[in-house]
Amino acid sequence: MTEAELSQRVAFHNEIAPAYDDYVTRKRSDILARAAFVDLVSDYVLTGGTLLDFGSGTGLDAREYVQRGYRVLAYDNSPGMMAQLERRCREEIASGTVTPYMMDYGSFLDRAAHWPSAQAVVSNFAVLNLIGDPEILFDTFARLLTPPGWIVTSVLNPLHWTKVRKLAWWRNVLSRHDSPPVFVEQPYIAYLPFVSRFLRAARQFRLVGQGYAGKLVRFDQADRNAGGRIWRGDGELSRVERALWHTAAYRLLGEFVFLVLRRDP
């Protein structure tokens, strides 16, 4: 990532910070995805531990984590977002249950390994889609985490039907033989890699479970014998839509992919 790209992203997030909460709570599917993600963190990470909230934004999740009994290291590279978090989590910051860290991404990579250790890294709402070099980031996470260490993240689904119907998506995929990230245009450039790319980057971790979040949220354990779960979401789904979530088609229906990774001792 170039300095110009990073600056463009920070400027955009500074601009939208005051309205960000409204933006991410506009759609029922986004509300469901956020709630299901926080539940997923609670399912895997023992209460009382410390979480690194990577890309903490305005603190919507950070405050919820504290209410569930966690301590939070809240990192973001946007001063505008961090200002919103500090307002929302004023009491939590005063009590030490939320510790805000605001710095550029390069400084994060240099300094994070010296922060207080965490039991898990959590990163919601496609923050990792802003990272063009995930190997370096996952190595940083591994140094920060107390073994075994968890990563729980939600990323954009590159197989969502809104993506695969576009000619540009096919051009990107077919023009690359080594399956690098596919690019998607935002107000800035973001990355749309396949899940396999994230898993290769997170070489010190193993996949524990994977989910898809849309009008429903389906999560399956990597160990098929462990079973799967579906969070029932929008009551307005038709019988056909609900049935599709029980077939392989659900991979086309979820706007977000949930990944749960574990680093064993």
Protein Blocks (a to p, Z undefined) as FASTA:
>chain_A
ZZklmmmmmmmmmmmmmmmmmmmmmbmklmmmmmmmmmmmmmmmcghiacddehklnolm
mmmmmmnopacddddfbfklmmmmmmmmmmmmmnopaccddddfklmmmmmmmmccdfbd
cdeehllmmpcblmlmmmmmmmmpccebiaddddddfkbfklmmpmklmmmmmmpcnlpa
cddddfbdcddddfklmmmmmmmbccfbdcdddfbccdddfblmnopadddfbfkbcfkl
mmmmmmmklmmmpmbdcddddddZZ
